[in-house]
Amino acid sequence: MHARRTGRTVRLLAVAFTAALFAFGLTAPAGAADTPPPGANDWSCKPDSAHPQPVVLVNGTFKTSYENWLTLSPALADAGYCVFSFEYGDLETAPIPDSAAELRDVVNAVLGATGAKRVDIVGHSQGGMMPRYYVKFLGGATKVDDLVGIVPSNHGTSNPLALAAGATVCPSCADQTAGSDFLQELNADPETPVGPDYTAIATRYDEVVVPYTSSFLAGRASYVTNVRLQDRCPLDITEHDQAPKSPLVEQWVLDALGRSGPADPAFGPRCVSSG
């Protein structure tokens, strides 16, 4: 009887988790799954001297790349970058090491098509954390110049809905639960292997990555910058799902990609927000 009650509880929590995703706007129409966002996936694009690294966009859990990058992808393309996006991991629910292997293959394809030596990666939520597995364990340290995480789940979340979903339909949600075996392996020293520059952008109003400080990374200031949006713009109310569409976040991303090293901690953005 106890086992049946436990199973019923897990199923109800999974339903609640899915309902919460819809409530937060964390899902996208299925018809967008095969459509790249504007500005992305021009495989004839060649980087120029001002923008030597193509940018690979990595969407978050339950997202399509079209919905996730509808705003930032064309902004990066307009700024002069070659931009690429892709779908992975059964709507990002697969075990994260499997998704990281998909990222490895995409990066290799982008490097082959563009002739570039390294890529920049910009990712949202799981997409800001998952590339670290590629960097640390799958050879990405020599192929990534900048890794910019937008509200990344670097140390997971204490939100109980993540574990509930992971027990049923979303292994990557279990991987992103604070204290998971996966995260312990990922964040074991060195947390930020030498190779890329790391920028982690967080908001105090994050309702998915809880606490929001879980996004931050340890490492030397010369190659790691942790950004809290409200430190420069105290009135900004960007939340987790809004972050990739935020004009304020866009400014931080462009700063990180446009300079040697991670984002400048002293950068002074214009305080505008999608919130």
Buried (B, 14 or more C-beta within 10 A) or exposed (E): EEEEEEEEEBBEBBEBBBEBBEEBEBBBEEEBEEBBBBBBBEEEBEBEEEBBBBBBBBBBBBBBBBBBBBBBBBBBBEBEBBBBBBBBBEBBBBBBBBBBBBBBEBBEBBBEBBEBEBBBBBBBBBBBBBBBBBBBBBEBBEBBBBBBBBBBBBBBBBBEBBBBBBBBBBBBBBBBBBEBEBBEEBBEEEBBBEBBBBBBBBBBBBBBBBBBBBBBBBBEEEBBBBBBBBEBBEEBBBBBBBBBBBBBBBBBBBBBBBEEBBBBEEBEBEBEBBB
